[in-house]
């Protein structure tokens, strides 16, 4: 039985997910994995009944309001896509090439969020550009390189996932560097010292390939990482760049130094050379 409520946030890195649950659990009464069995509205609120994930005990609680965040789905009903001769996934959404937005070899192209792959504004804009260009020049369809995956959640603290996820890299030769924001200088000064960052780098090349994090100003750290990954920068490359003191971004440098010690001998040696540069 799959319960979509047994996790908190989008993280695939178990350490980041664990710390995120701990931070939010200190502020909120969490009931992860609980199965809602009944909801009824009354004059002075809403009564919600649920079964606990462990033990199966039933509980009933009253709330002033209930927010149901159920996601979204593309408006494809009534289009009879099954008659179009193209492949559909298990949700009835056409399967397309993300680099061309073309459905198989057909003259049908998807645009925007309807493919469900990257339902984010800047990605949807790219989808539209790729689909429109290729539809206009069909059958001379061109492949377009995608931007590095960048996902940001504007929670408090903020969360982000950049490049390849922990799950995608789980069985690949990567080194992981991390930093906690609990004792990070600027985070402590502004009273937002909650968070954790884990960065992933290829062992042999030292190239940054992904990261998962939550913490203060995560949106800014996420952008720096996305740019570095898209430029195929190594850990040594980024350690040569300036990090101003005192800033939240210094936390990224700490994580990079950590991963530098765990890389292969060659990549680690490159990082040692970079430490001779000012600000490293």
TORGU-748837 format. One record per residue (C-alpha): x, y, z; chain; residue number from 1. Coordinates in nm, 3 decimals, always signed. Example, Ala and Ser with C-alpha at 12.3 -4.5 7.8 and 13.67 -1.06 7.14 Angstrom:
% residues 2
        xx        yy        zz   chain     n
    +1.230    -0.450    +0.780       A     1
    +1.367    -0.106    +0.714       A     2
END
This chain:
% residues 280
        xx        yy        zz   chain     n
    +0.000    +0.000    +0.000       A     1
    +0.151    +0.334    -0.108       A     2
    +0.066    +0.631    +0.107       A     3
    +0.168    +0.963    -0.051       A     4
    +0.163    +1.128    +0.291       A     5
    +0.446    +0.923    +0.443       A     6
    +0.712    +1.174    +0.336       A     7
    +0.769    +1.544    +0.382       A     8
    +0.898    +1.748    +0.092       A     9
    +1.046    +1.626    -0.238       A    10
    +1.383    +1.509    -0.106       A    11
    +1.535    +1.179    -0.219       A    12
    +1.846    +1.219    -0.001       A    13
    +1.759    +1.036    +0.324       A    14
    +1.984    +1.254    +0.540       A    15
    +1.839    +1.582    +0.412       A    16
    +1.487    +1.439    +0.441       A    17
    +1.551    +1.323    +0.799       A    18
    +1.679    +1.663    +0.908       A    19
    +1.392    +1.841    +0.731       A    20
    +1.138    +1.628    +0.919       A    21
    +1.319    +1.702    +1.245       A    22
    +1.315    +2.079    +1.190       A    23
    +0.948    +2.098    +1.086       A    24
    +0.850    +1.842    +1.349       A    25
    +0.985    +2.073    +1.619       A    26
    +0.736    +2.340    +1.506       A    27
    +0.437    +2.138    +1.385       A    28
    +0.243    +1.834    +1.497       A    29
    +0.319    +1.594    +1.213       A    30
    +0.126    +1.274    +1.142       A    31
    +0.317    +1.139    +0.844       A    32
    +0.184    +0.822    +0.687       A    33
    -0.157    +0.860    +0.847       A    34
    -0.456    +0.748    +0.641       A    35
    -0.752    +0.986    +0.646       A    36
    -1.068    +0.778    +0.686       A    37
    -1.336    +1.044    +0.734       A    38
    -1.383    +1.421    +0.715       A    39
    -1.698    +1.604    +0.820       A    40
    -1.779    +1.973    +0.847       A    41
    -1.948    +2.110    +1.159       A    42
    -2.062    +2.457    +1.258       A    43
    -1.744    +2.542    +1.447       A    44
    -1.485    +2.365    +1.230       A    45
    -1.390    +2.042    +1.062       A    46
    -1.358    +1.701    +1.225       A    47
    -1.092    +1.480    +1.072       A    48
    -1.058    +1.111    +1.148       A    49
    -0.739    +0.925    +1.057       A    50
    -0.561    +0.596    +1.114       A    51
    -0.204    +0.612    +1.246       A    52
    +0.070    +0.464    +1.027       A    53
    +0.206    +0.258    +1.318       A    54
    -0.037    +0.041    +1.511       A    55
    -0.339    +0.143    +1.304       A    56
    -0.504    +0.328    +1.593       A    57
    -0.791    +0.559    +1.492       A    58
    -0.782    +0.923    +1.602       A    59
    -1.036    +1.201    +1.568       A    60
    -0.941    +1.569    +1.587       A    61
    -1.112    +1.900    +1.529       A    62
    -0.963    +2.182    +1.320       A    63
    -1.077    +2.533    +1.231       A    64
    -0.975    +2.481    +0.866       A    65
    -0.843    +2.199    +0.646       A    66
    -0.615    +2.270    +0.351       A    67
    -0.616    +1.994    +0.091       A    68
    -0.309    +2.023    -0.134       A    69
    -0.395    +1.769    -0.402       A    70
    -0.168    +1.883    -0.685       A    71
    -0.276    +1.945    -1.041       A    72
    -0.328    +1.757    -1.363       A    73
    -0.332    +1.853    -1.732       A    74
    -0.671    +1.925    -1.888       A    75
    -0.661    +1.649    -2.150       A    76
    -1.005    +1.496    -2.103       A    77
    -1.224    +1.508    -2.410       A    78
    -0.935    +1.527    -2.655       A    79
    -0.960    +1.154    -2.740       A    80
    -0.582    +1.127    -2.745       A    81
    -0.611    +0.750    -2.756       A    82
    -0.729    +0.795    -3.117       A    83
    -0.418    +0.991    -3.217       A    84
    -0.197    +0.686    -3.259       A    85
    +0.061    +0.805    -3.005       A    86
    +0.190    +0.639    -2.690       A    87
    +0.022    +0.739    -2.361       A    88
    +0.152    +0.679    -2.011       A    89
    -0.049    +0.523    -1.728       A    90
    -0.217    +0.859    -1.660       A    91
    -0.325    +0.910    -2.022       A    92
    -0.062    +1.175    -2.090       A    93
    +0.125    +1.155    -2.424       A    94
    +0.484    +1.032    -2.401       A    95
    +0.723    +1.281    -2.559       A    96
    +1.095    +1.343    -2.604       A    97
    +1.187    +1.619    -2.356       A    98
    +1.457    +1.752    -2.591       A    99
    +1.217    +1.796    -2.886       A   100
    +0.868    +1.779    -2.720       A   101
    +0.768    +1.545    -3.005       A   102
    +0.533    +1.252    -2.941       A   103
    +0.704    +0.958    -3.106       A   104
    +0.745    +1.021    -3.479       A   105
    +0.415    +1.205    -3.507       A   106
    +0.355    +1.572    -3.592       A   107
    +0.219    +1.622    -3.238       A   108
    +0.423    +1.828    -2.990       A   109
    +0.351    +1.905    -2.626       A   110
    +0.403    +2.247    -2.470       A   111
    +0.399    +2.381    -2.118       A   112
    +0.310    +2.187    -1.807       A   113
    +0.087    +1.929    -1.975       A   114
    +0.369    +1.675    -2.007       A   115
    +0.417    +1.678    -1.628       A   116
    +0.794    +1.636    -1.656       A   117
    +0.909    +1.975    -1.527       A   118
    +0.602    +2.178    -1.425       A   119
    +0.797    +2.499    -1.356       A   120
    +0.761    +2.833    -1.534       A   121
    +1.104    +2.864    -1.695       A   122
    +1.089    +2.500    -1.806       A   123
    +0.737    +2.544    -1.948       A   124
    +0.862    +2.843    -2.148       A   125
    +1.140    +2.625    -2.292       A   126
    +0.885    +2.353    -2.369       A   127
    +0.679    +2.602    -2.568       A   128
    +0.982    +2.728    -2.761       A   129
    +1.101    +2.375    -2.844       A   130
    +0.754    +2.252    -2.939       A   131
    +0.667    +2.558    -3.148       A   132
    +0.999    +2.562    -3.334       A   133
    +0.988    +2.192    -3.412       A   134
    +0.621    +2.194    -3.508       A   135
    +0.693    +2.473    -3.755       A   136
    +0.990    +2.295    -3.911       A   137
    +0.847    +1.940    -3.898       A   138
    +0.966    +1.688    -4.010       A   139
    +1.309    +1.850    -3.963       A   140
    +1.296    +1.813    -3.585       A   141
    +1.591    +1.943    -3.379       A   142
    +1.705    +1.842    -3.031       A   143
    +1.751    +2.125    -2.782       A   144
    +1.970    +2.095    -2.470       A   145
    +1.774    +2.132    -2.146       A   146
    +1.876    +2.356    -1.860       A   147
    +2.000    +2.191    -1.542       A   148
    +1.706    +2.084    -1.328       A   149
    +1.631    +2.352    -1.066       A   150
    +1.348    +2.313    -0.815       A   151
    +1.285    +2.554    -0.528       A   152
    +1.021    +2.543    -0.257       A   153
    +0.936    +2.873    -0.088       A   154
    +0.873    +2.720    +0.250       A   155
    +1.034    +2.844    +0.570       A   156
    +1.311    +2.737    +0.570       A   157
    +1.334    +2.720    +0.191       A   158
    +1.415    +2.394    +0.015       A   159
    +1.579    +2.315    -0.320       A   160
    +1.693    +2.032    -0.545       A   161
    +1.946    +2.098    -0.820       A   162
    +2.080    +1.882    -1.101       A   163
    +2.073    +1.508    -1.041       A   164
    +1.909    +1.384    -0.723       A   165
    +2.051    +1.147    -0.464       A   166
    +1.821    +0.875    -0.598       A   167
    +1.949    +0.920    -0.954       A   168
    +2.310    +0.901    -0.835       A   169
    +2.268    +0.633    -0.568       A   170
    +2.455    +0.362    -0.760       A   171
    +2.707    +0.588    -0.934       A   172
    +3.063    +0.674    -0.822       A   173
    +3.002    +1.009    -0.656       A   174
    +3.138    +1.181    -0.348       A   175
    +2.906    +1.369    -0.112       A   176
    +2.993    +1.682    +0.082       A   177
    +2.767    +1.842    +0.338       A   178
    +2.721    +2.129    +0.576       A   179
    +2.475    +2.201    +0.855       A   180
    +2.343    +2.555    +0.890       A   181
    +2.299    +2.513    +1.265       A   182
    +2.642    +2.659    +1.333       A   183
    +2.688    +2.859    +1.010       A   184
    +2.795    +3.215    +1.088       A   185
    +2.547    +3.431    +0.897       A   186
    +2.261    +3.188    +0.961       A   187
    +2.320    +3.220    +1.336       A   188
    +2.343    +3.600    +1.322       A   189
    +2.004    +3.632    +1.149       A   190
    +1.846    +3.365    +1.371       A   191
    +1.772    +3.125    +1.084       A   192
    +2.027    +2.855    +1.159       A   193
    +1.816    +2.559    +1.051       A   194
    +1.904    +2.359    +0.745       A   195
    +2.135    +2.115    +0.572       A   196
    +2.309    +2.099    +0.233       A   197
    +2.446    +1.792    +0.056       A   198
    +2.636    +1.832    -0.272       A   199
    +2.728    +1.552    -0.514       A   200
    +3.040    +1.538    -0.733       A   201
    +3.181    +1.280    -0.973       A   202
    +3.469    +1.094    -0.809       A   203
    +3.716    +1.095    -1.096       A   204
    +3.646    +1.429    -1.263       A   205
    +3.542    +1.627    -0.956       A   206
    +3.251    +1.778    -1.152       A   207
    +2.950    +1.894    -0.954       A   208
    +2.640    +1.701    -1.063       A   209
    +2.367    +1.772    -0.808       A   210
    +2.257    +1.883    -0.463       A   211
    +1.966    +1.874    -0.221       A   212
    +1.921    +2.126    +0.058       A   213
    +1.697    +2.325    +0.286       A   214
    +1.791    +2.631    +0.481       A   215
    +1.805    +3.012    +0.485       A   216
    +1.814    +3.176    +0.141       A   217
    +1.827    +2.833    -0.024       A   218
    +1.698    +2.992    -0.346       A   219
    +2.026    +3.182    -0.388       A   220
    +2.253    +2.888    -0.307       A   221
    +2.046    +2.678    -0.547       A   222
    +2.104    +2.924    -0.831       A   223
    +2.480    +2.927    -0.773       A   224
    +2.486    +2.547    -0.782       A   225
    +2.264    +2.528    -1.092       A   226
    +2.493    +2.768    -1.280       A   227
    +2.805    +2.577    -1.171       A   228
    +2.658    +2.241    -1.272       A   229
    +2.539    +2.368    -1.610       A   230
    +2.886    +2.510    -1.677       A   231
    +3.027    +2.164    -1.588       A   232
    +3.239    +2.320    -1.314       A   233
    +3.447    +2.103    -1.085       A   234
    +3.465    +2.139    -0.709       A   235
    +3.811    +2.293    -0.756       A   236
    +3.672    +2.545    -1.007       A   237
    +3.410    +2.672    -0.764       A   238
    +3.650    +2.684    -0.469       A   239
    +3.858    +2.930    -0.672       A   240
    +3.566    +3.174    -0.679       A   241
    +3.518    +3.448    -0.417       A   242
    +3.295    +3.385    -0.116       A   243
    +3.222    +3.702    +0.080       A   244
    +3.218    +3.701    +0.462       A   245
    +2.978    +3.687    +0.636       A   246
    +2.720    +3.541    +0.396       A   247
    +2.494    +3.237    +0.374       A   248
    +2.687    +3.136    +0.061       A   249
    +2.989    +3.057    +0.276       A   250
    +2.799    +2.745    +0.375       A   251
    +2.833    +2.623    +0.018       A   252
    +3.209    +2.665    +0.038       A   253
    +3.214    +2.452    +0.354       A   254
    +3.023    +2.174    +0.177       A   255
    +3.258    +2.196    -0.122       A   256
    +3.562    +2.167    +0.102       A   257
    +3.403    +1.862    +0.260       A   258
    +3.342    +1.690    -0.073       A   259
    +3.694    +1.783    -0.188       A   260
    +3.842    +1.559    +0.084       A   261
    +3.628    +1.266    -0.037       A   262
    +3.705    +1.283    -0.408       A   263
    +3.950    +1.060    -0.593       A   264
    +4.318    +1.141    -0.543       A   265
    +4.347    +1.336    -0.871       A   266
    +4.033    +1.546    -0.821       A   267
    +4.119    +1.604    -0.457       A   268
    +4.468    +1.724    -0.552       A   269
    +4.312    +1.981    -0.787       A   270
    +4.106    +2.109    -0.495       A   271
    +4.417    +2.141    -0.278       A   272
    +4.574    +2.361    -0.545       A   273
    +4.263    +2.578    -0.554       A   274
    +4.291    +2.641    -0.180       A   275
    +4.594    +2.859    -0.251       A   276
    +4.365    +3.116    -0.410       A   277
    +4.237    +3.407    -0.199       A   278
    +3.905    +3.347    -0.029       A   279
    +3.922    +2.968    -0.064       A   280
END
